[in-house]
Amino acid sequence: MTRLDSKTRAAARPLPLNQILAGDCVEMMNALPENSVDLIFADPPYNLQLKGELHRPDNSRVDAVDDHWDQFSGFAAYDQFTRAWMAAARRILKPDGAIWVIGSYHNIFRVGAELQNQGFWILNDVVWRKANPMPNFRGKRLTNAHETMIWASKSEGAKYTFNYEALKSLNEGVQMRSDWVLPICTGGERLKDAEGAKAHPTQKPESLLHRILIGSTNPGDVVLDPFFGTGTTGAVAKMLGRNFIGIEREEAYREVAEKRLARVRRLDSDAIATTKAKRAEPRVPFGQVVERGMLRPGEELYSMNSRHKAKVRADGSLIGNDVKGSIHQVGAALEGAPSCNGWTYWHFRREGKMIPIDILRQQIRAEMDDTRPH
């Protein structure tokens, strides 16, 4: 019997969905099947290079990030670490998958360069502007009030997920920008250990992950976090109906994350549904409206102001003022415009009321949704 190599064995294993894997992130990712993950959110060590203790003006000590996992001998060691975890992440990412990496000025430029070195295609850098940043106590630099996130697809031509309309809806109907003003993790959201201290010094707010997952994943997608910490990514993914895989080598963080995840309840399907982009909706030809008898050949359509009218023809075209063509072409010609959205331009009359023909298109789309497998 031929012995399976490591890659074949990894491909044969089922994905450990909605689990926290204990161990080194590179080893754990290398054990997962290739091209199996839809999105990666990575919050790697920032390599802060802190020297000595930091105190407030009242001489109280600042609880800064001085944990062993953020200690590197120098930039070369940090770059080697970045190359290793990023290569492992790229292998398991689906061809149309994407990655988000967050960092500060200490590491994000080195991380960004390595993303490009490995063939990722940068889509945006997003500035997370903290609504309540920690002050600069020494008064020798600007207050560090933001972190940077890089969003990248696996390759230049990848068809990555971007829920534009959902993010626009989240932003009160305004296009989402690349600067996000969100508070840092405080109050009841900040997890504590048995002694009442911070369970993790760099716990990210759920609002940040909520926006990322709404914008770049769909329900049922697999989201992997190789630096899982206390499980913010998993908690938000579970709530929003996504699957997660967490990797964390520190036992104390895993214990906190497990308890946190046990408290999270998944939202129902109606609650996690997001606004779809118009281009993602199924195409409905105007001819289908005619052949189904929703509008009859010979029936007249009117522009919103009733200034123009056109007659419906049996083949789904219109004729008005000797102009023949599609609902879009005839509308544009009558208005003397370079283009026209015929679905919103043309109306039909029912019981004295003017009704946009787009109502009929939406009716057909609703019927198509009802017949699709769920």
Summary of the structure (lengths in Angstrom):
residues: 374
radius of gyration: 26.9
end to end distance: 41.8
largest distance: 85.4
contacts: 1067
relative contact order: 0.11
helix: 34%
strand: 21%
